[in-house]
Amino acid sequence: MMNRTRLAALALALSFTTLSHAAGADLVANETPIHTVKNNAAAALIPPGFKFVKPGSLTVALAVLGSAPPFGLYARDNKTVIGSEADIARLVADGLGLKLNIVPASWEDWPLGVASGKYDAAIFNITVTQARKERFDFATYRLDTLGFYVKSTSKIVKIDAAPDIAGKRIIVSSGTNQEAILLSWDKQNQAKGLAPFQPLYVTDDAASTLALQSGRADASFGPNVTGAWRARQTGTTRLVGTVPGGWPNTANIAVTLKKGNGLVNAVQASLNSAIANGSYLQVLDRWEESVEKIDHSEINPPGLGD
């Protein structure tokens, strides 16, 4: 068995290997911001006297630490946040005539941060769910698709239904809708006498890569665009199945805002303006997310659990 020092060294090495592949020409080009024009109609929907965290700016919590392309990462200067979520945040801010104030945050931090007013919004690959709608308002900007990825040499050929996870060790993030789906499937399986699955909770992309490549995990389950990006860049993993994020129904990823403060209407209008003028598709295209594009933003649509 490897000691902790050896495991840490391998994780770090895999992290740098992944980064060296991912930080190619695409990421260098994608450091250039994509902007859009102010939409006066959208800006007019900002509630009168609305108190932004930072006056004149939209303060947005984004996933960076422990995240991975295409959602969030640091540029070559190790301080500028880039990624598809940062690009979407910029379009929303531009459309409202505001500056963008990005705050790198952890997944565990965004719910309290948005509810308490620490952030004006969170753009964190957050899926609309019935439970979350009780506490937050949502303006959608992308479809939610989840993917199962395995080591490229794995003998597993398909995971896309409950029986397929029986007895497997699967990497999944705690507190996510993908975890909820796996737990629901596991309950069904155990009721039928099938072997339980084993969830593996890791803290970052490097740890996930290490677990898969070392054989400690059979598969990972998470946002499909992240898995697809990693598979293309490294060639060490492959897709074996997809599931809608709102299983068994479709679901959407959305800008998340404090419930009832009225800002969601302005954000939705800004997103729809970006969709209409083409800047939205520019963002999705350069991060290879256009397979999950939407035709228009919706406020608080049906989600997981509805």
C-alpha positions as CSV (number, residue, x, y, z in Angstrom):
1,M,0.0,0.0,0.0
2,M,1.3,3.5,-0.9
3,N,2.1,5.8,2.0
4,R,0.5,9.2,2.2
5,T,3.7,11.0,1.0
6,R,3.8,8.8,-2.1
7,L,0.1,9.3,-2.8
8,A,0.4,13.1,-2.4
9,A,3.4,13.1,-4.8
10,L,1.4,11.1,-7.4
11,A,-1.6,13.4,-7.0
12,L,0.6,16.4,-7.6
13,A,2.3,14.9,-10.6
14,L,-1.1,13.9,-12.1
15,S,-2.3,17.4,-11.5
16,F,0.6,19.0,-13.3
17,T,0.2,16.4,-16.1
18,T,-3.4,17.3,-16.6
19,L,-2.7,21.0,-16.4
20,S,0.1,20.7,-19.0
21,H,-2.3,19.1,-21.4
22,A,-5.2,21.4,-20.7
23,A,-3.2,24.6,-20.7
24,G,-2.6,24.4,-24.4
25,A,-3.6,26.8,-27.2
26,D,-7.3,26.6,-26.4
27,L,-6.8,27.9,-22.8
28,V,-4.3,30.6,-23.9
29,A,-6.8,31.9,-26.5
30,N,-9.6,31.6,-24.0
31,E,-7.9,34.0,-21.6
32,T,-9.2,36.8,-23.8
33,P,-12.5,38.0,-22.3
34,I,-15.7,37.9,-24.4
35,H,-17.8,40.9,-23.7
36,T,-21.3,41.9,-24.7
37,V,-23.2,45.2,-24.9
38,K,-25.4,46.7,-22.1
39,N,-29.1,45.9,-22.5
40,N,-31.0,48.9,-21.3
41,A,-34.2,46.9,-20.8
42,A,-32.4,44.4,-18.7
43,A,-30.7,47.0,-16.6
44,A,-34.0,48.7,-16.0
45,L,-35.2,45.5,-14.3
46,I,-32.7,45.9,-11.5
47,P,-34.9,46.7,-8.4
48,P,-34.8,50.4,-7.5
49,G,-32.2,51.0,-4.8
50,F,-30.9,47.5,-5.0
51,K,-27.8,47.2,-2.8
52,F,-25.1,45.3,-4.6
53,V,-22.3,43.9,-2.5
54,K,-19.9,46.2,-4.3
55,P,-21.6,49.3,-5.7
56,G,-21.5,49.3,-9.5
57,S,-20.4,45.7,-9.7
58,L,-22.0,42.2,-9.8
59,T,-20.2,40.1,-7.2
60,V,-20.3,36.5,-8.2
61,A,-19.1,33.4,-6.4
62,L,-17.3,31.0,-8.8
63,A,-15.8,27.6,-8.5
64,V,-12.0,27.7,-9.0
65,L,-10.1,25.9,-6.2
66,G,-10.7,22.2,-6.7
67,S,-12.5,22.9,-10.0
68,A,-11.3,22.1,-13.5
69,P,-11.7,23.3,-17.1
70,P,-14.0,24.2,-18.6
71,F,-15.8,25.7,-15.5
72,G,-13.1,27.5,-13.6
73,L,-9.4,27.8,-13.3
74,Y,-6.7,30.4,-13.1
75,A,-5.0,31.9,-16.2
76,R,-1.2,31.8,-16.7
77,D,-0.8,34.7,-14.2
78,N,-2.2,32.5,-11.4
79,K,-4.7,35.2,-10.4
80,T,-7.1,35.9,-13.2
81,V,-10.1,33.6,-13.2
82,I,-11.1,32.1,-16.5
83,G,-13.5,29.4,-17.6
84,S,-17.0,29.1,-19.0
85,E,-18.6,30.2,-15.7
86,A,-16.5,33.3,-15.5
87,D,-17.4,34.1,-19.1
88,I,-21.2,33.7,-18.3
89,A,-20.8,35.9,-15.3
90,R,-19.2,38.6,-17.5
91,L,-22.0,38.4,-20.0
92,V,-24.6,38.9,-17.2
93,A,-22.7,41.8,-15.7
94,D,-22.0,43.5,-19.1
95,G,-25.7,43.2,-20.1
96,L,-26.7,45.0,-16.8
97,G,-24.0,47.7,-17.3
98,L,-22.1,46.5,-14.2
99,K,-18.5,45.6,-13.6
100,L,-17.7,42.0,-12.7
101,N,-16.3,41.1,-9.3
102,I,-15.4,37.5,-9.2
103,V,-14.9,35.8,-5.8
104,P,-13.4,32.2,-5.9
105,A,-15.4,30.1,-3.5
106,S,-15.9,26.5,-2.5
107,W,-19.0,24.5,-3.2
108,E,-19.9,24.4,0.5
109,D,-19.7,28.2,0.7
110,W,-22.0,29.4,-2.0
111,P,-25.4,28.6,-0.4
112,L,-24.8,30.6,2.8
113,G,-22.9,33.2,0.8
114,V,-25.8,33.9,-1.5
115,A,-28.5,33.7,1.2
116,S,-26.6,36.1,3.5
117,G,-25.8,38.6,0.8
118,K,-22.1,38.0,0.8
119,Y,-22.4,37.4,-3.0
120,D,-24.9,38.9,-5.4
121,A,-25.0,35.6,-7.3
122,A,-23.4,32.2,-7.6
123,I,-22.4,30.7,-11.0
124,F,-21.2,27.3,-9.9
125,N,-22.7,24.8,-12.3
126,I,-25.7,24.7,-10.0
127,T,-28.6,22.6,-11.0
128,V,-32.2,23.8,-10.4
129,T,-33.8,21.5,-7.8
130,Q,-37.1,21.6,-6.0
131,A,-35.3,21.9,-2.6
132,R,-33.0,24.7,-3.8
133,K,-36.0,26.7,-5.2
134,E,-37.3,27.1,-1.6
135,R,-34.2,29.2,-0.7
136,F,-33.0,30.7,-4.0
137,D,-34.1,32.2,-7.3
138,F,-32.7,30.8,-10.6
139,A,-32.1,32.1,-14.1
140,T,-31.1,29.3,-16.4
141,Y,-28.2,29.4,-18.8
142,R,-27.4,25.8,-19.8
143,L,-28.8,22.2,-19.8
144,D,-27.5,19.9,-17.1
145,T,-26.0,16.6,-18.4
146,L,-24.0,14.2,-16.1
147,G,-21.4,11.7,-17.4
148,F,-19.9,8.5,-16.1
149,Y,-16.2,8.3,-17.0
150,V,-13.8,5.4,-16.5
151,K,-10.1,4.8,-17.0
152,S,-9.5,4.4,-20.7
153,T,-8.3,0.8,-20.2
154,S,-11.3,-0.2,-18.0
155,K,-13.4,-3.2,-19.0
156,I,-16.6,-1.3,-18.1
157,V,-18.5,-0.4,-21.3
158,K,-21.8,1.1,-20.0
159,I,-23.2,2.9,-16.9
160,D,-26.4,4.7,-17.4
161,A,-29.0,3.0,-15.2
162,A,-29.4,1.9,-11.6
163,P,-28.3,-1.8,-12.1
164,D,-25.0,-0.6,-13.7
165,I,-23.7,0.9,-10.4
166,A,-24.2,-2.2,-8.3
167,G,-21.0,-3.1,-6.5
168,K,-19.0,-0.3,-8.1
169,R,-16.8,2.3,-6.5
170,I,-17.9,5.7,-7.9
171,I,-16.3,9.1,-7.4
172,V,-19.0,11.7,-6.7
173,S,-19.1,15.1,-5.0
174,S,-21.0,15.4,-1.7
175,G,-24.2,17.4,-1.6
176,T,-24.7,17.4,-5.4
177,N,-27.6,16.2,-7.5
178,Q,-25.4,13.5,-9.0
179,E,-24.9,12.1,-5.5
180,A,-28.7,12.2,-5.0
181,I,-29.2,10.2,-8.2
182,L,-26.7,7.6,-7.2
183,L,-28.2,7.2,-3.7
184,S,-31.7,6.9,-5.3
185,W,-30.4,4.2,-7.7
186,D,-28.6,2.4,-4.8
187,K,-31.8,2.3,-2.8
188,Q,-33.6,0.7,-5.8
189,N,-30.8,-1.8,-6.2
190,Q,-30.6,-2.9,-2.6
191,A,-34.4,-3.4,-2.6
192,K,-33.8,-5.9,-5.4
193,G,-31.0,-7.6,-3.6
194,L,-28.2,-6.1,-5.7
195,A,-24.8,-5.2,-4.2
196,P,-24.5,-1.6,-2.8
197,F,-22.3,0.8,-4.6
198,Q,-19.5,2.6,-2.7
199,P,-19.4,6.4,-3.1
200,L,-15.9,7.9,-3.0
201,Y,-15.7,11.6,-2.0
202,V,-12.6,13.4,-3.3
203,T,-11.6,17.0,-2.8
204,D,-10.3,18.0,-6.2
205,D,-9.7,17.0,-9.8
206,A,-6.2,15.7,-9.1
207,A,-7.5,13.4,-6.4
208,S,-10.2,12.1,-8.7
209,T,-7.7,11.5,-11.5
210,L,-5.4,9.6,-9.1
211,A,-8.3,7.4,-7.7
212,L,-9.3,6.4,-11.2
213,Q,-5.9,5.8,-12.6
214,S,-4.7,3.9,-9.5
215,G,-7.7,1.6,-9.6
216,R,-9.1,2.7,-6.3
217,A,-12.3,3.9,-8.1
218,D,-14.2,2.2,-10.9
219,A,-15.8,5.3,-12.3
220,S,-16.4,9.0,-11.7
221,F,-19.8,10.7,-12.0
222,G,-20.2,14.4,-12.5
223,P,-20.8,17.2,-15.0
224,N,-20.4,15.8,-18.5
225,V,-18.6,18.8,-19.9
226,T,-15.9,18.6,-17.3
227,G,-15.4,14.9,-17.9
228,A,-15.4,15.4,-21.7
229,W,-12.8,18.2,-21.5
230,R,-10.5,16.0,-19.3
231,A,-10.9,13.0,-21.6
232,R,-10.1,15.0,-24.7
233,Q,-7.1,16.7,-23.1
234,T,-5.5,13.6,-21.5
235,G,-6.7,10.5,-23.3
236,T,-6.7,8.7,-19.9
237,T,-10.5,8.4,-19.4
238,R,-13.5,7.7,-21.6
239,L,-17.3,8.2,-21.4
240,V,-19.5,5.1,-20.7
241,G,-22.8,6.8,-20.2
242,T,-24.8,10.0,-19.7
243,V,-27.8,10.9,-17.5
244,P,-29.9,14.1,-17.4
245,G,-29.0,16.2,-14.4
246,G,-32.7,16.2,-13.3
247,W,-33.1,12.4,-13.6
248,P,-35.5,11.1,-14.6
249,N,-36.3,14.5,-16.1
250,T,-34.2,17.1,-17.8
251,A,-32.8,19.9,-15.6
252,N,-31.0,23.2,-16.1
253,I,-27.9,24.9,-14.8
254,A,-28.7,28.4,-13.5
255,V,-27.4,31.6,-12.1
256,T,-28.4,31.4,-8.4
257,L,-29.6,34.4,-6.5
258,K,-31.1,35.2,-3.1
259,K,-34.8,34.3,-2.9
260,G,-37.2,37.2,-3.5
261,N,-34.8,40.1,-3.9
262,G,-36.0,40.8,-7.4
263,L,-32.6,40.6,-9.2
264,V,-33.5,37.4,-11.0
265,N,-35.6,39.2,-13.5
266,A,-32.7,41.5,-14.6
267,V,-30.3,38.5,-14.8
268,Q,-32.7,36.5,-16.9
269,A,-33.1,39.5,-19.3
270,S,-29.4,40.0,-19.5
271,L,-28.9,36.3,-20.3
272,N,-31.6,36.4,-23.0
273,S,-29.9,39.4,-24.5
274,A,-26.6,37.6,-24.7
275,I,-28.3,34.6,-26.3
276,A,-30.0,36.8,-28.9
277,N,-26.8,38.7,-29.9
278,G,-24.6,35.6,-30.2
279,S,-22.1,36.3,-27.4
280,Y,-23.6,33.5,-25.3
281,L,-22.9,30.9,-28.0
282,Q,-19.4,32.3,-28.5
283,V,-18.8,31.4,-24.9
284,L,-20.2,27.9,-25.1
285,D,-18.4,27.2,-28.3
286,R,-15.0,28.1,-27.1
287,W,-15.4,25.8,-24.0
288,E,-17.0,23.1,-26.1
289,E,-20.3,23.3,-24.1
290,S,-22.6,24.1,-27.0
291,V,-24.2,20.7,-26.8
292,E,-25.8,22.0,-23.6
293,K,-27.0,25.3,-25.0
294,I,-30.5,26.7,-24.4
295,D,-32.7,28.8,-26.6
296,H,-33.8,31.2,-23.8
297,S,-33.3,31.6,-20.0
298,E,-36.1,30.7,-17.7
299,I,-36.8,31.7,-14.1
300,N,-37.3,28.9,-11.6
301,P,-38.3,26.1,-14.0
302,P,-39.0,22.5,-12.9
303,G,-35.9,20.8,-11.6
304,L,-34.6,17.7,-9.8
305,G,-37.3,16.6,-7.4
306,D,-40.2,18.3,-9.0
